[in-house]
Amino acid sequence: MILGAEDPLTLEDRLLLARAQHALGEQIPAERECRAILAIYAKKLGPDNVKTIGARESLAKMLFSQRRLSEAIREQRTVIALQTRAFGAEDVRVARSKMSLAAGLTETGKATEALALYREAQTGLVRTLGGEHADTLTNRTFLSALLAATGQNDEAEKEARAILQIRRRTLGPEAATTLGAIYHLANILRNQSRTTEALEMAKRADVGLQKTLGPEHPQSQSTRQLLEQLEAKMAEKKKTKFR
């Protein structure tokens, strides 16, 4: 039996293929297909239908990954408005979408709005998933990083230490995610010019990540780079002291 290009099952498969195509780097044809599917869903099912919203969310993700931030942010705002109307403001999908929008706003320099959205997302994620869920902790890490970037160091450090404590308890001290949380805290301490404490944290993360992920992994390389910067700063401090 031939279903046709606009049959619901065909459209689901088309959207899955478009997502896979985009993941493989074929961005323009994937986006074109996603837009075509979105138009069909919107016409047949209406803008508030879950399938229409899902297609629009896929389009926003494609635009974000292409660094077309203005378009992506516009689409993501629409996604949040539609999700809120269709599922309710407290739905976990709304919280996750706010986290995505906050990330895009951060990249365009809109830190104040991004912070507000990360906080809203955090409240929603804790309520729906719990404080120790991976998505909740990821959002909390983004919030902490943006707090540090905007000079709110005390709150940033408090968040980072809380995240690390949860990671240690739930995943163990040697897990790559736990070590990533140590690296995050080391960065915050460095931003506060607490070089000795930052260096201690960076060393701990470096040793663990070299062992768990290997020296070629991007996280291992970022940690090693931070460690080298801190060691150079400490060496310079010692030189200045003895001049």
C-alpha positions in Angstrom: 0.0 0.0 0.0 1.3 3.4 -1.0 0.7 6.0 1.7 1.7 9.2 0.0 4.1 12.0 0.9 1.7 13.7 3.3 0.5 10.6 5.2 1.2 10.8 8.9 3.5 7.8 9.0 5.4 9.1 5.9 5.8 12.5 7.6 7.2 11.0 10.8 9.7 9.0 8.7 10.6 12.1 6.6 11.2 14.1 9.8 13.4 11.4 11.2 15.4 11.3 8.0 15.8 15.1 7.9 17.2 15.0 11.5 19.6 12.2 10.5 20.6 14.1 7.4 21.3 17.2 9.4 23.4 15.2 11.9 25.5 14.0 9.0 26.2 17.6 7.9 23.7 17.9 5.0 22.3 21.0 6.6 20.6 22.8 3.8 18.5 19.9 2.3 17.7 18.8 5.9 16.4 22.3 6.8 14.4 22.5 3.5 12.8 19.1 4.2 12.0 20.1 7.8 10.4 23.3 6.7 8.2 21.4 4.2 7.1 18.9 6.9 6.3 21.8 9.3 4.2 23.5 6.6 2.2 20.3 6.1 1.7 19.7 9.8 0.6 23.3 10.4 -1.9 23.1 7.5 -3.3 19.7 8.4 -3.1 19.6 12.2 -2.8 23.2 13.2 0.1 25.1 14.9 -0.7 23.8 18.4 -0.6 20.1 17.5 2.2 18.1 19.2 3.6 17.0 15.8 3.7 20.5 14.5 5.4 21.8 17.6 7.9 18.9 17.3 8.7 19.8 13.7 9.2 23.5 14.6 11.5 22.5 17.5 13.6 20.4 15.1 13.8 23.4 12.8 15.0 25.6 15.7 17.7 23.1 16.6 18.9 23.0 13.0 19.2 26.8 12.9 21.0 26.8 16.2 23.6 24.3 14.9 24.1 26.4 11.8 24.8 29.4 14.0 21.9 31.3 12.5 21.1 32.6 15.9 18.6 35.3 15.2 16.4 32.9 13.2 16.8 30.1 15.8 15.9 32.3 18.7 12.8 33.5 16.9 11.7 29.9 16.2 12.5 28.9 19.8 10.4 31.6 21.2 7.5 30.4 19.1 8.1 26.9 20.3 7.9 27.9 23.9 4.7 29.9 23.4 3.1 27.0 21.6 4.3 24.4 24.1 3.0 26.6 27.0 -0.4 26.9 25.3 -0.6 23.2 24.4 0.9 21.5 27.4 0.9 24.1 30.2 3.6 26.3 31.6 4.8 23.6 34.1 5.4 20.9 31.4 9.0 19.6 31.3 9.2 20.3 27.6 8.7 24.0 28.3 11.6 24.0 30.8 13.9 22.2 28.3 13.0 24.7 25.6 13.7 27.6 27.9 17.2 26.1 28.5 17.8 25.9 24.8 16.6 29.5 24.3 18.8 30.7 27.2 21.9 29.1 25.6 21.2 31.0 22.3 20.6 34.3 24.1 23.9 33.8 25.9 25.7 33.5 22.6 24.2 36.8 21.4 25.2 38.7 24.5 21.7 38.9 26.1 22.9 37.7 29.5 20.1 39.2 31.6 17.3 37.5 29.7 19.3 34.3 29.5 19.8 34.2 33.3 16.1 34.7 33.9 15.3 31.8 31.5 17.9 29.5 33.1 16.3 30.2 36.5 12.8 29.6 35.2 14.0 26.4 33.5 15.7 25.3 36.8 12.5 25.7 38.7 10.6 23.7 36.1 13.2 20.9 35.9 13.5 20.5 39.6 9.7 20.3 39.9 9.2 17.8 37.1 12.4 15.8 37.1 14.0 16.4 40.5 17.2 18.1 41.5 19.5 15.3 40.6 18.3 14.6 37.1 20.9 15.0 34.3 18.9 17.7 32.6 18.5 19.6 35.8 22.2 19.5 36.6 23.1 20.5 33.0 20.9 23.6 33.2 22.3 24.4 36.6 25.8 24.2 35.2 24.9 26.6 32.4 23.4 28.9 35.0 26.5 28.8 37.1 28.8 29.5 34.1 26.7 32.5 33.1 26.7 33.8 36.7 30.5 33.6 36.7 30.7 35.3 33.2 28.6 38.2 34.5 30.6 38.7 37.6 28.2 37.1 40.1 31.0 34.9 41.4 29.7 34.0 44.9 26.4 32.6 43.5 28.3 30.9 40.7 30.7 29.2 43.1 27.8 28.1 45.4 26.0 26.5 42.4 29.2 24.8 41.1 30.0 23.3 44.5 26.4 22.0 44.9 26.6 20.5 41.4 29.9 18.8 42.2 28.5 17.4 45.5 25.6 15.8 43.7 27.7 14.4 40.9 30.1 12.8 43.4 27.3 11.3 45.4 25.3 10.0 42.4 28.0 9.1 39.9 31.2 8.6 42.0 34.4 10.7 42.2 36.0 9.2 39.1 33.1 9.6 36.6 33.9 11.8 33.6 30.9 14.0 34.4 32.1 14.5 38.0 35.5 15.4 36.8 33.9 17.9 34.4 32.2 19.5 37.4 35.6 19.8 39.1 36.9 21.5 35.9 33.9 23.9 36.0 34.6 24.8 39.6 38.3 25.3 38.8 37.3 27.8 36.1 35.2 29.8 38.5 37.9 29.9 41.1 40.4 31.1 38.5 38.0 33.9 37.5 38.1 35.0 41.2 42.0 35.0 41.1 42.0 32.1 43.6 44.8 30.5 41.7 46.0 28.0 44.3 42.6 26.5 44.9 41.9 26.5 41.1 45.2 24.8 40.4 44.4 22.0 42.9 41.0 21.4 41.3 42.4 21.5 37.8 45.1 18.9 38.7 42.5 16.6 40.1 40.3 16.9 37.0 43.3 16.5 34.7 44.5 13.3 36.3 41.0 11.8 36.2 40.1 12.8 32.7 43.4 11.6 31.2 42.6 8.2 32.7 38.9 8.0 31.9 38.6 9.8 28.5 42.2 9.8 27.3 44.4 12.8 26.3 42.8 13.4 22.9 39.3 14.0 24.2 38.2 17.7 24.0 37.3 17.8 27.7 40.7 16.4 28.6 42.4 18.9 26.3 40.4 21.8 27.8 41.3 20.7 31.3 45.0 20.4 30.4 45.0 23.8 28.9 43.5 25.3 32.0 46.0 23.5 34.2 48.9 24.9 32.1 47.5 28.4 32.3 47.2 28.1 36.1 50.7 26.6 36.5 52.1 29.5 34.4 50.3 32.0 36.6 51.6 30.4 39.7 55.2 30.5 38.3 54.8 34.2 37.5 53.6 34.9 41.0 56.6 33.2 42.5 58.9 35.1 40.2 57.3 38.4 41.2 57.6 37.5 44.9 61.3 37.0 44.8 62.2 40.0 42.7 
